[in-house]
Amino acid sequence: MEQDKISKAAIIGVVVAALGFFVDLYDIIIFSAVRLNSFIDLKFPIAEWPILTRNILNAQMFGMLLGGFIWGTIGDKFGRLKVLFGSIFMYSIFTLMNAFVTDVNGYMWCRFFAGVGLAGELGAGITLVSEQIDKRYRGFAVAMVGGIGMLGAVTAGTVATFFTWKTSYIIGSALGLILLLLRFGVMESGLFNVMKVEGISKGNFMLILKNKDRLWKFICILLVGMPGWFATGILITFTKEIATSMGMTALPSAATVVSLNFLGFAFGDPLCGFLSQKLQSRKKAIYVFLIAYSVFLALFFLFAKYSVFLYTGLFILMGLGVGFTIMLFTLAAEQFGTNIRTLATSTSLNLVRGWVIPLSFAFQWLAVLFAGNYYYSAMIIAFVALCLAFYAMTQLEETYHKDLDFYEK
């Protein structure tokens, strides 16, 4: 009977983590999908749109960077469930407020605080699932989280197509509040409960910074994640600018690109999880998807300019290739001990998302260098990001068979 209870608790944990990832991606993508309509409605000067886009997106990313440390520390010190409740409540409030902004500053602050709130979602969810599920089935569980979660981005693109930008933010807030109610059925991680009586240092980021091996693993996780966030933060967000630089006269819709990219992502995440189980290796599965993503990205830069159909269609394939992302953060959770696992997973996840800050500055700097050609700028950044990711993968340990009942000292 006890085993049945544990099994049910684990299933509930997977479902709620998946829905948390759903809301997480909805929020991250909704700005890219509605930014043009919101800018028009708020009467922001057209000439300032690229700079405003960068600044608002970076405000959200700064919020996530800060939130990753805050919620990661809370998760390891006080429990994974504290993060799951607190983060989604904060996100829901500020996303609702975002629907009623009237100026740039209000827009930026709402995105910042929503980013802080949302930063703990996926990191805590992956940690909880990894600790509740037997190591033989972790890959399947995470695959389910990724597959369901990615539909949040597809939903964001669809909602942005059929509803106003204000309504799109209100829907995001409502989804968060509904998820908050569902979380009352989730149980705390057994490994965390055991750790509460151990008397060891918990949620201490210095355990990573002061140990060169742990720090190097942490940095490598960030580098492997760079290409995936390049697709979301640059290729999708700056679709209008890149397509224009390609010489396209009929421009693809940002909302359509979002939906198709994450539709591919929704299939890619489960496939990477299943491949990981089949190969009994996290690293081999990630390598396969990184290679596929590199090929699809090359096809995009070579052929997307010929038609809107090719441009948007290749985003489905690129989304499929980026399906290694959720497995990467499972790999991150498995690299570190229980006493810093949420912190390491949440901070690495949000620092990967934070790549959009230096990438967006580099993107615009290179575009100026190439006389306003955003196409060349994106191509150079993509090449550098992929090279760094492949190298970083060679530095990480395989964790498929790893027992997670251990601590860092």
Secondary structure, DSSP 8 states (H G I E B T S, - for coil): -HHHHHHHHHHHHHHHHHHHHHHHHHHHHHHHHHHHHHHHHTT--GGGHHHHHHHHHHHHHHHHHHHHHHHHHHHHHH-HHHHHHHHHHHHHHHHHHHTT--SHHHHHHHHHHHHHHHTTHHHHHHHHHHHHS-TTTHHHHHHHHHHHHHHHHHHHHHHHHHS-HHHHHHHHHHHHHHHHHHGGG----HHHHHHTTT----S-THHHHT-HHHHHHHHHHHHHHHHHHHIIIIIITTHHHHHHHTT-SS---HHHHHHHHHHHHHHHHHHHHHHHHHHT-HHHHHHHHHHHHHHHHHHHHHHGGG-HHHHHHHHHHHHHHGGGHHHHHHHHHHHS-TTTHHHHHHHHHHHHHTTHHHHHHHHHHHHHHTTT-HHHHHHHHHHHHHHHHHHHHTTS---TT--------
